[in-house]
Amino acid sequence: MKSTLLALLLLLTTVIAAQTFEGLEGIYVEHYYQSNEMDNRAGNLSGELKTNSKTYRIFLDLSPGYRFQAAYGTMVHPLSFHSEALFFNHAGIGNTYPNVIPERSLSKNITLLDSWFTAGAAGESFMGVPKKFDLDDNLLSKKFEESYLINDTKWMEYSLKERDGMHYSNDLPIVNLFQLDSTSKHLMMVTNSNHLEIKNGAWACLGKGSIGVDSLGTNYLLIAQLTTAGELDYELNIMLGTPQGKSIKYVWSNPQQGEILCPLLQGTTRKTKKKQNKQK
């Protein structure tokens, strides 16, 4: 009897581990940058950034040919990001989405660490790419102001001087915000919140949607960047476009008609909790 029960448990564990989701291979939370004391010396221009604050980039690891269409929240499953500390917004140039942050400003002090939502862009003229795949000549990092963004702790794996995670592009996906007035005010030029929640809104890329820089290969698509002195918890709902032109909706909890439950969409950077995001 015990052997039969053990066999059933092993079978169930195997089924869960083998569960796959069409078009979505995982969520990749990148350790983009950890600040040091030098980064805060122009706080009157940038806003205060606590030493050892961490900048996280959230990527969707999409299957080749699949597209990001929207990240959304509803009353039955809100989309949220939470930290014990406030999210950093650059006081001089902070914005809800990075497409409108001028290229000339990205290399000024710590503008690059601003918090925002996106459909792939990481600033005017740049797509965001995981540093582990960033093998270009780092055009932006060569323009950083002296002594800014030079920290190279092991937490980041690659320093921004080595790989800045910015890929130059003349064709950036446009992000559209829908009913995010109450949320977007926490991502402008004032740092005043440690909790971002969407209960009836979305950010999206209209039309076919957006794809990663290597869309037929790794296809990692950046959807958010958040800087905070605390750990990060997230609960996401996303809509993907298939190569055949259809849409798939994945939610972190309480799926409604036409939605699919996907545990990959709920995760944390806290070491004391079991990680639920897939990191390759």
Contacts in CASP RR format, 6 or more apart in sequence:
PFRMAT RR
TARGET T0000
AUTHOR 0000-0000-0000
METHOD contacts of the structure
MODEL  1
MKSTLLALLLLLTTVIAAQTFEGLEGIYVEHYYQSNEMDNRAGNLSGELK
TNSKTYRIFLDLSPGYRFQAAYGTMVHPLSFHSEALFFNHAGIGNTYPNV
IPERSLSKNITLLDSWFTAGAAGESFMGVPKKFDLDDNLLSKKFEESYLI
NDTKWMEYSLKERDGMHYSNDLPIVNLFQLDSTSKHLMMVTNSNHLEIKN
GAWACLGKGSIGVDSLGTNYLLIAQLTTAGELDYELNIMLGTPQGKSIKY
VWSNPQQGEILCPLLQGTTRKTKKKQNKQK
21 250 0 8 1.000
21 260 0 8 1.000
21 262 0 8 1.000
21 264 0 8 1.000
22 63 0 8 1.000
22 242 0 8 1.000
22 248 0 8 1.000
23 62 0 8 1.000
23 63 0 8 1.000
23 66 0 8 1.000
23 240 0 8 1.000
23 242 0 8 1.000
23 248 0 8 1.000
24 60 0 8 1.000
24 61 0 8 1.000
24 62 0 8 1.000
24 63 0 8 1.000
24 66 0 8 1.000
24 238 0 8 1.000
24 240 0 8 1.000
24 250 0 8 1.000
24 262 0 8 1.000
24 264 0 8 1.000
25 61 0 8 1.000
25 62 0 8 1.000
25 63 0 8 1.000
25 278 0 8 1.000
26 60 0 8 1.000
26 61 0 8 1.000
26 264 0 8 1.000
26 277 0 8 1.000
26 278 0 8 1.000
27 58 0 8 1.000
27 59 0 8 1.000
27 60 0 8 1.000
27 61 0 8 1.000
27 236 0 8 1.000
27 264 0 8 1.000
27 265 0 8 1.000
27 267 0 8 1.000
27 277 0 8 1.000
27 278 0 8 1.000
28 58 0 8 1.000
28 59 0 8 1.000
28 60 0 8 1.000
28 61 0 8 1.000
28 130 0 8 1.000
28 220 0 8 1.000
28 277 0 8 1.000
28 278 0 8 1.000
28 279 0 8 1.000
28 280 0 8 1.000
29 56 0 8 1.000
29 57 0 8 1.000
29 58 0 8 1.000
29 59 0 8 1.000
29 232 0 8 1.000
29 234 0 8 1.000
29 269 0 8 1.000
29 277 0 8 1.000
29 279 0 8 1.000
30 56 0 8 1.000
30 57 0 8 1.000
30 58 0 8 1.000
30 59 0 8 1.000
30 130 0 8 1.000
30 131 0 8 1.000
31 54 0 8 1.000
31 56 0 8 1.000
31 155 0 8 1.000
31 156 0 8 1.000
31 157 0 8 1.000
32 55 0 8 1.000
32 56 0 8 1.000
32 57 0 8 1.000
32 131 0 8 1.000
32 156 0 8 1.000
32 160 0 8 1.000
32 165 0 8 1.000
32 225 0 8 1.000
33 54 0 8 1.000
33 55 0 8 1.000
33 112 0 8 1.000
33 113 0 8 1.000
33 149 0 8 1.000
33 151 0 8 1.000
33 156 0 8 1.000
33 160 0 8 1.000
33 227 0 8 1.000
34 52 0 8 1.000
34 53 0 8 1.000
34 54 0 8 1.000
34 55 0 8 1.000
34 151 0 8 1.000
34 153 0 8 1.000
34 155 0 8 1.000
34 156 0 8 1.000
35 49 0 8 1.000
35 50 0 8 1.000
35 51 0 8 1.000
35 52 0 8 1.000
35 53 0 8 1.000
35 54 0 8 1.000
35 55 0 8 1.000
35 110 0 8 1.000
35 113 0 8 1.000
35 151 0 8 1.000
35 227 0 8 1.000
36 51 0 8 1.000
36 52 0 8 1.000
36 150 0 8 1.000
36 151 0 8 1.000
37 51 0 8 1.000
38 147 0 8 1.000
38 148 0 8 1.000
38 150 0 8 1.000
38 151 0 8 1.000
39 49 0 8 1.000
39 51 0 8 1.000
39 109 0 8 1.000
39 110 0 8 1.000
39 113 0 8 1.000
39 148 0 8 1.000
39 149 0 8 1.000
39 151 0 8 1.000
40 46 0 8 1.000
40 48 0 8 1.000
40 49 0 8 1.000
40 50 0 8 1.000
40 51 0 8 1.000
40 110 0 8 1.000
42 109 0 8 1.000
42 110 0 8 1.000
43 49 0 8 1.000
43 91 0 8 1.000
43 109 0 8 1.000
45 91 0 8 1.000
45 92 0 8 1.000
45 109 0 8 1.000
46 90 0 8 1.000
46 91 0 8 1.000
46 92 0 8 1.000
46 109 0 8 1.000
46 110 0 8 1.000
46 111 0 8 1.000
47 88 0 8 1.000
47 90 0 8 1.000
47 91 0 8 1.000
47 92 0 8 1.000
47 191 0 8 1.000
48 191 0 8 1.000
49 88 0 8 1.000
49 110 0 8 1.000
49 113 0 8 1.000
49 227 0 8 1.000
50 85 0 8 1.000
50 229 0 8 1.000
52 229 0 8 1.000
53 85 0 8 1.000
53 88 0 8 1.000
53 113 0 8 1.000
53 227 0 8 1.000
53 228 0 8 1.000
53 229 0 8 1.000
53 230 0 8 1.000
54 155 0 8 1.000
54 227 0 8 1.000
54 228 0 8 1.000
54 229 0 8 1.000
54 230 0 8 1.000
54 232 0 8 1.000
55 113 0 8 1.000
55 225 0 8 1.000
55 226 0 8 1.000
55 227 0 8 1.000
56 225 0 8 1.000
56 226 0 8 1.000
56 227 0 8 1.000
56 228 0 8 1.000
56 232 0 8 1.000
56 269 0 8 1.000
57 128 0 8 1.000
57 130 0 8 1.000
57 222 0 8 1.000
57 224 0 8 1.000
57 225 0 8 1.000
58 222 0 8 1.000
58 223 0 8 1.000
58 224 0 8 1.000
58 225 0 8 1.000
58 226 0 8 1.000
58 234 0 8 1.000
59 130 0 8 1.000
59 220 0 8 1.000
59 221 0 8 1.000
59 222 0 8 1.000
59 223 0 8 1.000
60 68 0 8 1.000
60 220 0 8 1.000
60 221 0 8 1.000
60 223 0 8 1.000
60 238 0 8 1.000
60 240 0 8 1.000
61 218 0 8 1.000
61 219 0 8 1.000
61 220 0 8 1.000
61 278 0 8 1.000
61 280 0 8 1.000
62 68 0 8 1.000
62 211 0 8 1.000
62 212 0 8 1.000
62 219 0 8 1.000
62 220 0 8 1.000
62 221 0 8 1.000
62 240 0 8 1.000
63 219 0 8 1.000
64 215 0 8 1.000
64 216 0 8 1.000
64 217 0 8 1.000
64 219 0 8 1.000
65 211 0 8 1.000
65 215 0 8 1.000
65 216 0 8 1.000
65 219 0 8 1.000
65 243 0 8 1.000
66 211 0 8 1.000
66 219 0 8 1.000
66 240 0 8 1.000
66 241 0 8 1.000
66 242 0 8 1.000
66 243 0 8 1.000
67 205 0 8 1.000
67 208 0 8 1.000
67 209 0 8 1.000
67 210 0 8 1.000
67 211 0 8 1.000
67 240 0 8 1.000
67 241 0 8 1.000
68 119 0 8 1.000
68 120 0 8 1.000
68 205 0 8 1.000
68 209 0 8 1.000
68 210 0 8 1.000
68 211 0 8 1.000
68 221 0 8 1.000
68 223 0 8 1.000
68 238 0 8 1.000
68 240 0 8 1.000
68 241 0 8 1.000
69 204 0 8 1.000
69 205 0 8 1.000
69 207 0 8 1.000
69 209 0 8 1.000
69 238 0 8 1.000
69 239 0 8 1.000
69 240 0 8 1.000
69 241 0 8 1.000
69 247 0 8 1.000
70 202 0 8 1.000
70 203 0 8 1.000
70 204 0 8 1.000
70 205 0 8 1.000
70 238 0 8 1.000
70 239 0 8 1.000
71 79 0 8 1.000
71 117 0 8 1.000
71 202 0 8 1.000
71 203 0 8 1.000
71 204 0 8 1.000
71 223 0 8 1.000
71 224 0 8 1.000
71 236 0 8 1.000
71 237 0 8 1.000
71 238 0 8 1.000
71 239 0 8 1.000
72 79 0 8 1.000
72 198 0 8 1.000
72 201 0 8 1.000
72 202 0 8 1.000
72 204 0 8 1.000
72 237 0 8 1.000
72 238 0 8 1.000
72 239 0 8 1.000
73 79 0 8 1.000
73 198 0 8 1.000
73 199 0 8 1.000
73 200 0 8 1.000
73 201 0 8 1.000
73 202 0 8 1.000
73 237 0 8 1.000
74 199 0 8 1.000
74 200 0 8 1.000
74 201 0 8 1.000
74 237 0 8 1.000
74 256 0 8 1.000
75 199 0 8 1.000
75 200 0 8 1.000
76 254 0 8 1.000
76 256 0 8 1.000
77 235 0 8 1.000
77 237 0 8 1.000
77 251 0 8 1.000
77 252 0 8 1.000
77 253 0 8 1.000
77 254 0 8 1.000
77 255 0 8 1.000
78 197 0 8 1.000
78 198 0 8 1.000
78 199 0 8 1.000
78 235 0 8 1.000
79 197 0 8 1.000
79 198 0 8 1.000
79 235 0 8 1.000
79 236 0 8 1.000
79 237 0 8 1.000
80 195 0 8 1.000
80 196 0 8 1.000
80 197 0 8 1.000
80 198 0 8 1.000
80 233 0 8 1.000
80 234 0 8 1.000
80 235 0 8 1.000
81 87 0 8 1.000
81 195 0 8 1.000
81 196 0 8 1.000
81 224 0 8 1.000
81 226 0 8 1.000
81 232 0 8 1.000
81 233 0 8 1.000
81 234 0 8 1.000
82 194 0 8 1.000
82 195 0 8 1.000
82 196 0 8 1.000
82 232 0 8 1.000
82 233 0 8 1.000
82 234 0 8 1.000
83 194 0 8 1.000
83 195 0 8 1.000
83 226 0 8 1.000
83 228 0 8 1.000
83 229 0 8 1.000
83 230 0 8 1.000
83 231 0 8 1.000
83 232 0 8 1.000
83 233 0 8 1.000
84 194 0 8 1.000
84 230 0 8 1.000
84 231 0 8 1.000
85 194 0 8 1.000
85 228 0 8 1.000
85 229 0 8 1.000
85 230 0 8 1.000
86 191 0 8 1.000
86 192 0 8 1.000
86 193 0 8 1.000
86 194 0 8 1.000
86 228 0 8 1.000
86 229 0 8 1.000
87 115 0 8 1.000
87 186 0 8 1.000
87 187 0 8 1.000
87 191 0 8 1.000
87 193 0 8 1.000
87 194 0 8 1.000
87 196 0 8 1.000
87 226 0 8 1.000
87 227 0 8 1.000
87 228 0 8 1.000
88 113 0 8 1.000
88 114 0 8 1.000
88 115 0 8 1.000
88 191 0 8 1.000
88 227 0 8 1.000
88 228 0 8 1.000
89 114 0 8 1.000
89 115 0 8 1.000
89 186 0 8 1.000
89 187 0 8 1.000
89 188 0 8 1.000
89 189 0 8 1.000
89 190 0 8 1.000
89 191 0 8 1.000
90 110 0 8 1.000
90 111 0 8 1.000
90 113 0 8 1.000
90 114 0 8 1.000
90 189 0 8 1.000
91 189 0 8 1.000
91 190 0 8 1.000
91 191 0 8 1.000
92 111 0 8 1.000
92 189 0 8 1.000
93 101 0 8 1.000
93 102 0 8 1.000
93 105 0 8 1.000
93 108 0 8 1.000
93 111 0 8 1.000
93 114 0 8 1.000
93 189 0 8 1.000
94 101 0 8 1.000
94 111 0 8 1.000
94 114 0 8 1.000
94 116 0 8 1.000
94 187 0 8 1.000
94 188 0 8 1.000
94 189 0 8 1.000
95 101 0 8 1.000
95 114 0 8 1.000
95 116 0 8 1.000
95 187 0 8 1.000
95 188 0 8 1.000
95 189 0 8 1.000
96 116 0 8 1.000
96 117 0 8 1.000
96 177 0 8 1.000
96 180 0 8 1.000
96 184 0 8 1.000
96 187 0 8 1.000
96 188 0 8 1.000
97 116 0 8 1.000
97 117 0 8 1.000
97 118 0 8 1.000
97 121 0 8 1.000
97 175 0 8 1.000
97 177 0 8 1.000
97 203 0 8 1.000
98 114 0 8 1.000
98 116 0 8 1.000
98 118 0 8 1.000
98 121 0 8 1.000
98 122 0 8 1.000
98 123 0 8 1.000
98 124 0 8 1.000
98 225 0 8 1.000
99 118 0 8 1.000
99 121 0 8 1.000
99 123 0 8 1.000
99 124 0 8 1.000
99 172 0 8 1.000
99 174 0 8 1.000
99 175 0 8 1.000
100 124 0 8 1.000
101 111 0 8 1.000
101 114 0 8 1.000
101 123 0 8 1.000
101 124 0 8 1.000
102 124 0 8 1.000
103 123 0 8 1.000
103 124 0 8 1.000
103 125 0 8 1.000
103 126 0 8 1.000
105 111 0 8 1.000
106 112 0 8 1.000
106 123 0 8 1.000
106 124 0 8 1.000
106 126 0 8 1.000
106 140 0 8 1.000
106 166 0 8 1.000
107 140 0 8 1.000
107 143 0 8 1.000
107 144 0 8 1.000
107 145 0 8 1.000
108 145 0 8 1.000
109 145 0 8 1.000
109 148 0 8 1.000
110 148 0 8 1.000
110 149 0 8 1.000
112 140 0 8 1.000
112 149 0 8 1.000
112 160 0 8 1.000
112 164 0 8 1.000
113 149 0 8 1.000
113 227 0 8 1.000
114 225 0 8 1.000
114 227 0 8 1.000
115 187 0 8 1.000
115 225 0 8 1.000
115 226 0 8 1.000
115 227 0 8 1.000
115 228 0 8 1.000
116 187 0 8 1.000
116 224 0 8 1.000
116 225 0 8 1.000
117 175 0 8 1.000
117 177 0 8 1.000
117 187 0 8 1.000
117 203 0 8 1.000
117 223 0 8 1.000
117 224 0 8 1.000
118 175 0 8 1.000
118 203 0 8 1.000
118 222 0 8 1.000
118 223 0 8 1.000
118 224 0 8 1.000
118 225 0 8 1.000
119 173 0 8 1.000
119 174 0 8 1.000
119 175 0 8 1.000
119 203 0 8 1.000
119 204 0 8 1.000
119 205 0 8 1.000
119 209 0 8 1.000
119 210 0 8 1.000
119 221 0 8 1.000
119 223 0 8 1.000
120 127 0 8 1.000
120 128 0 8 1.000
120 172 0 8 1.000
120 173 0 8 1.000
120 175 0 8 1.000
120 210 0 8 1.000
120 212 0 8 1.000
120 221 0 8 1.000
120 222 0 8 1.000
120 223 0 8 1.000
121 127 0 8 1.000
121 128 0 8 1.000
121 172 0 8 1.000
121 173 0 8 1.000
121 175 0 8 1.000
121 222 0 8 1.000
122 128 0 8 1.000
122 165 0 8 1.000
122 166 0 8 1.000
122 222 0 8 1.000
122 225 0 8 1.000
123 166 0 8 1.000
123 172 0 8 1.000
124 172 0 8 1.000
125 168 0 8 1.000
125 169 0 8 1.000
125 170 0 8 1.000
125 172 0 8 1.000
126 140 0 8 1.000
126 166 0 8 1.000
126 167 0 8 1.000
126 168 0 8 1.000
126 169 0 8 1.000
126 172 0 8 1.000
127 166 0 8 1.000
127 167 0 8 1.000
127 169 0 8 1.000
127 172 0 8 1.000
127 212 0 8 1.000
127 213 0 8 1.000
127 222 0 8 1.000
128 165 0 8 1.000
128 166 0 8 1.000
128 167 0 8 1.000
128 213 0 8 1.000
128 222 0 8 1.000
129 165 0 8 1.000
129 166 0 8 1.000
129 167 0 8 1.000
129 212 0 8 1.000
129 213 0 8 1.000
129 220 0 8 1.000
129 222 0 8 1.000
130 165 0 8 1.000
130 218 0 8 1.000
130 220 0 8 1.000
131 156 0 8 1.000
131 157 0 8 1.000
131 158 0 8 1.000
131 162 0 8 1.000
131 163 0 8 1.000
131 164 0 8 1.000
131 165 0 8 1.000
132 157 0 8 1.000
132 158 0 8 1.000
132 163 0 8 1.000
133 213 0 8 1.000
133 214 0 8 1.000
133 218 0 8 1.000
133 220 0 8 1.000
134 158 0 8 1.000
134 163 0 8 1.000
134 164 0 8 1.000
134 165 0 8 1.000
134 166 0 8 1.000
134 167 0 8 1.000
135 163 0 8 1.000
136 167 0 8 1.000
136 168 0 8 1.000
138 161 0 8 1.000
138 162 0 8 1.000
138 163 0 8 1.000
138 164 0 8 1.000
138 165 0 8 1.000
138 166 0 8 1.000
139 166 0 8 1.000
139 168 0 8 1.000
140 164 0 8 1.000
140 166 0 8 1.000
141 149 0 8 1.000
141 160 0 8 1.000
141 161 0 8 1.000
141 164 0 8 1.000
141 166 0 8 1.000
144 150 0 8 1.000
144 160 0 8 1.000
144 161 0 8 1.000
149 160 0 8 1.000
149 161 0 8 1.000
150 159 0 8 1.000
150 160 0 8 1.000
150 161 0 8 1.000
151 159 0 8 1.000
152 159 0 8 1.000
152 161 0 8 1.000
152 162 0 8 1.000
167 213 0 8 1.000
169 213 0 8 1.000
173 205 0 8 1.000
173 209 0 8 1.000
173 210 0 8 1.000
173 211 0 8 1.000
174 205 0 8 1.000
174 206 0 8 1.000
175 203 0 8 1.000
175 204 0 8 1.000
175 205 0 8 1.000
176 203 0 8 1.000
176 204 0 8 1.000
176 205 0 8 1.000
176 206 0 8 1.000
177 184 0 8 1.000
177 202 0 8 1.000
177 203 0 8 1.000
178 201 0 8 1.000
178 202 0 8 1.000
178 203 0 8 1.000
178 204 0 8 1.000
179 200 0 8 1.000
179 201 0 8 1.000
179 202 0 8 1.000
180 198 0 8 1.000
180 201 0 8 1.000
180 202 0 8 1.000
180 203 0 8 1.000
183 196 0 8 1.000
183 197 0 8 1.000
183 198 0 8 1.000
186 192 0 8 1.000
186 193 0 8 1.000
186 196 0 8 1.000
187 196 0 8 1.000
194 228 0 8 1.000
204 239 0 8 1.000
208 241 0 8 1.000
208 245 0 8 1.000
209 241 0 8 1.000
210 221 0 8 1.000
211 219 0 8 1.000
211 221 0 8 1.000
212 219 0 8 1.000
212 220 0 8 1.000
212 221 0 8 1.000
213 220 0 8 1.000
214 220 0 8 1.000
223 238 0 8 1.000
226 232 0 8 1.000
231 268 0 8 1.000
231 269 0 8 1.000
231 270 0 8 1.000
232 268 0 8 1.000
232 269 0 8 1.000
233 267 0 8 1.000
233 268 0 8 1.000
233 269 0 8 1.000
233 270 0 8 1.000
234 266 0 8 1.000
234 267 0 8 1.000
234 268 0 8 1.000
235 252 0 8 1.000
235 253 0 8 1.000
235 265 0 8 1.000
235 266 0 8 1.000
235 267 0 8 1.000
236 252 0 8 1.000
236 265 0 8 1.000
236 266 0 8 1.000
237 249 0 8 1.000
237 250 0 8 1.000
237 251 0 8 1.000
237 252 0 8 1.000
237 259 0 8 1.000
237 265 0 8 1.000
238 249 0 8 1.000
238 250 0 8 1.000
238 265 0 8 1.000
239 247 0 8 1.000
239 248 0 8 1.000
239 249 0 8 1.000
239 250 0 8 1.000
240 247 0 8 1.000
240 248 0 8 1.000
240 250 0 8 1.000
241 247 0 8 1.000
241 248 0 8 1.000
242 248 0 8 1.000
248 260 0 8 1.000
249 258 0 8 1.000
249 259 0 8 1.000
249 260 0 8 1.000
250 259 0 8 1.000
250 260 0 8 1.000
250 261 0 8 1.000
250 262 0 8 1.000
250 264 0 8 1.000
250 265 0 8 1.000
251 259 0 8 1.000
251 260 0 8 1.000
251 261 0 8 1.000
251 262 0 8 1.000
251 265 0 8 1.000
252 261 0 8 1.000
252 262 0 8 1.000
252 263 0 8 1.000
252 265 0 8 1.000
252 266 0 8 1.000
253 261 0 8 1.000
253 266 0 8 1.000
255 261 0 8 1.000
263 276 0 8 1.000
264 276 0 8 1.000
264 277 0 8 1.000
264 278 0 8 1.000
266 276 0 8 1.000
267 275 0 8 1.000
267 276 0 8 1.000
267 277 0 8 1.000
268 275 0 8 1.000
268 276 0 8 1.000
END
